[in-house]
Amino acid sequence: MASALITGGTSGIGHAFAVEFASRGTDLILVARDAERLERIAAELRETHGVEVETISADLSVRDDVMRVADRIEDSARPIDWLINNAGFGLHSTVLDRSEIDIQAKAFDVMCLAVLILGGAAGRAMRAQGSGRIVNVASTSAAIYTGNYSAVKAWARTYSTALQLELRGSGVTVTGLLPGWVRTEFHDRAGINASKLPGFVWIDADKLVRACIADAEKGKIESIPDVKWKIAMFIGDHGPRGLARLVSRKLTASRKKH
């Protein structure tokens, strides 16, 4: 039976991955901070889909917790076939605010350092077994300049490609997922006002994860599961830098809560 380890697997995109994999009969290892919610989601998935669901309560801003998850990934007696490096949170604060230093540092711990450590653990374990798929959740924000969040996700995007190149020819693939605006509770949790955004910019989480899994199975280095966001990323990557800066200013202004 195939298995997938998903960080941040109890909400948002991570939960959508968990439901999709479970519906395909894939056993799960779910990692999240909230132990009570973790066990509740695990029980629901077991009952609905009849799969095995292992739970690991861990705070990925804490190094010891990250290493505990890494040890599970590298346990050769219980190999995994998929790593979904998804855990993260939104940032809606200025990088100039001294009071926000701790949350900015936590963003690096969870969305950079933990991704690096767990991706490396999966890369070693999967290379040894000759197969496996790693998905690192980045963002279309990687192509623009909306504070530290864009910087963090740009790192995740670059790391995914670098890891794929290191694992080339090993039977292991690495895919960077670059979602745009996804219908989850993510933005409300981050204090981001998304109410002014037109409906056409959104993508459903279920559609997103199905497209990403298909792209990963094809060995694609990046997955951008929507035509409009593919176009946006192409413009962001290849268009004038001044245009990217203008879009960044407009987005930052439109997302402020009053």
N, C-alpha and C positions, 0 to 999 in steps of 0.2 A: 504494500500500500504506500503510495506517495505521501509525502508530508511537507508542510509549509510552516515556517516560523515567521510570524508577523509581529513586528513591534508596533505599539499603538493600535492593537487589534480590536479594541472595544468601542471605537467611535470613528466617525467620518470615513475617510478613504480606507483606513485599516480594517474597519468593520465590514465594509463592502467587499474587500478582498477575502476576509474570513468567510462570509456568507457564500461568495462565489466558489471558493475552493471547496467548502463543505458540500455544496450542491453537486460538485463533481466527484465526491467521494474521497477527497484528499484529507488525510488526518492533519490536525492543526496543533501548533504550539503558539499560544497567544501570550504576548508580553505587554503588560500595562501597569500603571501605578496603582490604580484603584482596585484593591483586591476583591472587594465585595461585588463591584460591577463586573470584574473579570470572571468571577465564578458564575455569576448570573448569565452572562453571555455564553460562557462555555456550556452550561447546562442546556440552554436553549438550542445551541447548535448540535449538541449530542442528541437531544430528543427529536429535533426536526429532521436531521440528516443522517443520523446513525453513524457518525464518525467519532474517532477518538480525539479528544481535545485535552491537551496538557496545558497547564497554566503556570506562568512565571510572573509573580508580582515583583516589579523592579522599577526603580526610578533611574532613568538613563542619564540623569545629570550627576549621578553618584558613581564614581569609578568602580567601586567594588561590585555594585549591581550590574554594571556593564560587563565586567569580567565574568560574572556568574552566568550571564546570558551567552557570552562568547564560549565559555567552557561547555555549555550545553550544545552549542552549534558544532563544536569540534569533538563531541563524544562519538567516536567511531562505532560504538555499539548501538547507537540510535541515530543514524544518519538522516539528514534532511535533504530534500530535493529543491526546495525553494526558500530563499530568504527575501522577505519584503521589509526593507529598511524604511519604515514609514513614520515612526514616532516623531512628533514635532508639534509646534504651536506657532500661532501668528504673532507678529510683533507690530504694534501700532504705537510707536513712540519715537521721539527724535533721538538720534545718536549723540546729540549735544546735551542731553539731560543727565546730570550727574546722578540723580536719584534712580536712574534706570540702568546703572552699570551692572548690577547683579542679574537682572533679567536678560540683558544683552550677553553676558558671560554664559548664562544658562543655555541660551540659544546655541552658542558654539558647542557647549558640552553635549547637548542632546542631538543637534542636527548636523554637527561636523564630527566631533571626536567619537561619539558613539557609533556613527555611521562608518567612520574609518575603522574602528576596532572590530565591529561586527562584520563588516564587509571583508576585512582581512581574514577573520576566523572562518567565514563561509568559503572564501576563496581557497584557503589551504585545505579545508575538509573536503570540498567538492572536487578540487584538483586531484586529491588522493583517491577519491572514488571514481574519477573519470567523467563525472557529469554533474550538472546542477545549474540552477538559474538564480541570479541575484537581481533584484529590482531595488534601486535607490530612488526614493521619491524626492525629486527636486521641485521645480516650479517654472512656469513661464516668466515669473518675476526675475529669473536669472538673467533675462535679456534687458531688463530696465533697471532703474535706480531708486527703489522705494525703501530707503533706509537699510538697516543691517539685515533685514529679511532677504532682500535681493542679494546682498553679498554672501550670506550663508547659503542660499540656494544656488548661486553661481558656483560656489565651491563644490556643492554636492553634484552638480552637473559635470564639472571638470573631473572630479574624483571618479565618477562612474566610467567615463571614457578611459581614464588612466588605468583603472582596475581591469577593464575589458582588454586593453592592450597587453597588460601583464599576464592575463589568463588565456590569451589567444592560443588556439591549438590544443587546449587542455580538455575540451569537452564542456567547459563551464562558460556560460554567457552572462554578461552584465548589461542591464538596461536601465537607463535613466528615464524615469517617468516625469514628464513636464506638464502637469495639469494646469488649466486656466482656472476659471471660477467654477467651483464644484458645489453642488447643492448639499451642503452639510452644515453642522453647527459651528464649523471652524471659525467663520468670520465673527459671529456673535461672541464666541469665547475670547477672541482677540480684541474685542471692542471696536471692530471695523464696521462702519456704516456702508452696507452694500445695497441699500434700498433704492439708490438712484441709478443703479446699473440696469440697462435694458435686458429683457428676458432672453434675448438671443445669445448673450455672451455666456450663459450658464450651460453646464453639462451635468447630467445625472451621474452620481457616483457609480451606479451599477454598470452603466454603459462604459464609463471610464476604465473600470478594472477589467472588464471583458476584453476591451481593445488592448489594454496593456499586456494582459496575459498572452493574447494572440501574438503581439509584437515580440514579447520575450521568447515565446516558443519558436519564432522565426529567427531569433538571434539578433534582433535589431538593437543598435547601441542606444537609440533614443526612441521613446514612445510619446507622441503628441496626439492623443486620441480624439481629434476633432479638426475638421478642415479649416475652420476659421482661426483656430489657435495655431495650426501649422503655418498659415499665412502670416499671422502676427509674429510668430517666432522668426520666420524668414526675414521679415522686415526688420525686426529687432536685431537680428544677427548681421544683416547685410545692408541695411538702410543707413541713412545719415545719423551720426551720433546725436546731432542736435534734435532730430525728431524723437529719438528715444528719451532724451532729457525733457522735452516738452510733454510727452505722454506721461512721464514719471511725475512731473509737477501737477498735471491735471488729475491724475489718479490719487495722488497724496491729498490734494485739496478736497476731492469729491468724497473721500472715505472718512473724513473727520466727523466724529459724533458731536452733536451740539446739545 
